[in-house]
Amino acid sequence: MAEIVNKIQKSGLIQLDLASFKPKETIEVIDLKENLWQELALKEKDFREFVKENDWSKYEGKIVGVYCSADAIIPTWAFMLVISKLQEHGAKGFVGDKMEAEKQMILANIQALDLEEYKDGRIIIKGCSDVAHPAFAMTELVKHLQPVAKSIMYGEPCSTVPVYKRKK
């Protein structure tokens, strides 16, 4: 019986799956709409009371998107106050809805990659992946890896589309 050989493994190709960059933590959202007066304006006194009285510990260890679903102008300091409270309670806060929070975490996970592992690598970014914004994630991955990679391809090892090849 012939030995089964993994030709992909022997080829030196490095395959990356976007799903590995998805956050592991739960993503929650805080909609500031609930703190608006008549869904139009934010009253500073009332908002500061909300910030003071809210149970921020329920967000500990979570990713939290802070946004407003109403068509209202929210002052920057309101987002700053909420993000500050989340930070105090061990949450990772981002301005934006759930999808935006996931995008920001994917970006942080990509930027945390040790580029030494990919130096002069022949990298394949797996095509099918369950992420909110695959085009965003893939382009950020290319931007991060291109300075060190020998080549970057898209798809599966059996069928790739060349994206980048370092000129000699």
C-alpha positions in Angstrom: 0.0 0.0 0.0 1.4 3.4 -1.0 2.1 6.0 1.6 -0.3 9.0 1.5 1.8 12.2 1.0 0.4 15.6 1.8 1.9 17.6 -1.1 0.5 20.9 0.1 2.3 20.5 3.4 5.6 19.6 1.6 5.2 22.5 -0.8 6.0 25.1 1.9 2.7 26.9 1.3 1.3 28.7 4.3 -2.5 28.7 4.3 -4.4 31.3 6.3 -8.1 31.1 7.1 -9.9 34.3 7.8 -12.0 32.6 10.3 -9.0 32.3 12.6 -9.0 36.1 12.9 -12.6 36.3 14.1 -12.9 37.4 17.7 -13.5 34.6 20.2 -15.2 36.9 22.7 -18.9 37.7 22.7 -19.8 40.9 20.9 -22.4 43.1 22.5 -23.8 46.5 21.4 -24.9 49.6 23.3 -27.3 51.7 21.3 -27.2 55.3 22.5 -30.7 55.9 21.0 -32.1 54.7 24.3 -30.5 57.8 26.0 -31.8 60.4 23.7 -34.4 62.9 24.6 -37.3 62.4 22.1 -34.9 60.4 19.9 -33.4 63.8 18.9 -30.8 65.0 21.3 -28.6 63.8 24.1 -29.0 65.7 27.4 -25.6 65.8 29.2 -27.0 65.6 32.7 -29.2 62.6 31.9 -26.5 60.9 30.0 -24.0 61.3 32.8 -26.5 59.8 35.1 -26.9 56.8 32.8 -23.1 56.4 32.7 -22.9 56.6 36.5 -25.7 54.2 37.2 -25.3 51.6 34.4 -24.0 48.1 35.4 -20.8 48.1 33.3 -19.5 44.9 34.8 -21.9 42.9 32.6 -19.6 43.8 29.7 -16.4 42.4 31.3 -14.4 40.3 28.9 -16.6 41.2 26.0 -16.3 43.2 22.8 -18.8 46.1 22.7 -19.8 48.2 19.8 -21.2 51.7 20.8 -23.4 53.3 18.2 -26.7 55.2 17.7 -29.4 53.7 15.5 -31.4 57.0 15.5 -30.7 59.8 13.1 -29.2 62.1 15.7 -26.0 63.9 16.2 -24.2 62.4 19.2 -21.4 64.5 20.7 -18.0 62.8 20.7 -17.7 63.0 24.4 -20.6 60.7 24.8 -18.8 57.9 23.0 -15.7 58.7 25.0 -17.5 58.4 28.3 -19.0 55.0 27.4 -15.7 53.6 26.0 -13.9 54.8 29.1 -16.4 52.9 31.4 -16.1 49.8 29.2 -12.3 50.0 29.5 -12.5 50.3 33.2 -14.5 47.1 33.3 -12.2 45.0 31.1 -14.3 45.3 27.9 -13.0 46.1 24.4 -15.1 49.0 23.2 -15.4 50.3 19.7 -17.5 53.0 18.1 -19.8 51.3 15.7 -22.4 48.5 15.5 -21.7 44.8 15.9 -20.3 44.4 12.4 -17.9 47.3 12.9 -16.8 45.9 16.3 -16.0 42.6 14.6 -14.1 44.3 11.8 -12.0 46.2 14.3 -11.2 43.0 16.2 -10.3 41.2 13.0 -8.0 44.1 12.2 -6.4 43.9 15.6 -5.9 40.2 15.3 -4.3 40.6 11.9 -2.0 43.3 13.2 -0.9 41.0 16.0 0.5 38.4 13.6 4.2 37.9 14.1 5.6 38.8 10.6 8.7 36.7 11.2 6.6 33.6 10.7 5.7 34.7 7.2 9.0 36.1 6.1 9.7 35.0 2.5 6.6 32.8 2.8 4.3 31.6 0.0 0.9 32.5 1.5 -2.5 31.4 0.5 -5.5 33.3 1.9 -8.4 30.8 2.0 -11.3 32.0 -0.1 -14.4 30.9 1.7 -14.6 32.1 5.2 -17.4 33.1 7.7 -16.4 36.7 8.5 -18.6 39.8 8.4 -16.6 41.7 5.8 -14.3 39.3 3.9 -13.1 41.9 1.4 -12.0 44.1 4.4 -10.3 41.3 6.2 -8.5 40.0 3.1 -7.2 43.3 2.1 -6.0 44.1 5.6 -4.3 40.7 5.6 -2.6 41.5 2.3 -1.5 44.9 3.5 0.0 43.4 6.7 1.8 40.4 5.0 2.9 41.9 1.7 6.1 43.6 3.1 7.5 40.2 4.2 5.9 37.6 1.9 7.4 36.1 -1.2 4.0 35.6 -2.7 0.3 35.9 -1.7 -2.4 33.9 -3.3 -6.2 33.7 -2.9 -8.2 30.5 -2.8 -7.4 26.9 -2.0 -4.0 25.2 -2.6 -5.4 23.2 -5.5 -6.7 26.4 -7.2 -5.2 29.7 -6.4 -5.4 33.2 -7.8 -2.1 35.1 -7.6 -2.4 38.4 -5.7 1.2 39.5 -5.1 4.6 38.2 -6.1 7.8 39.9 -4.9 10.0 41.1 -7.7 13.5 39.8 -7.5 
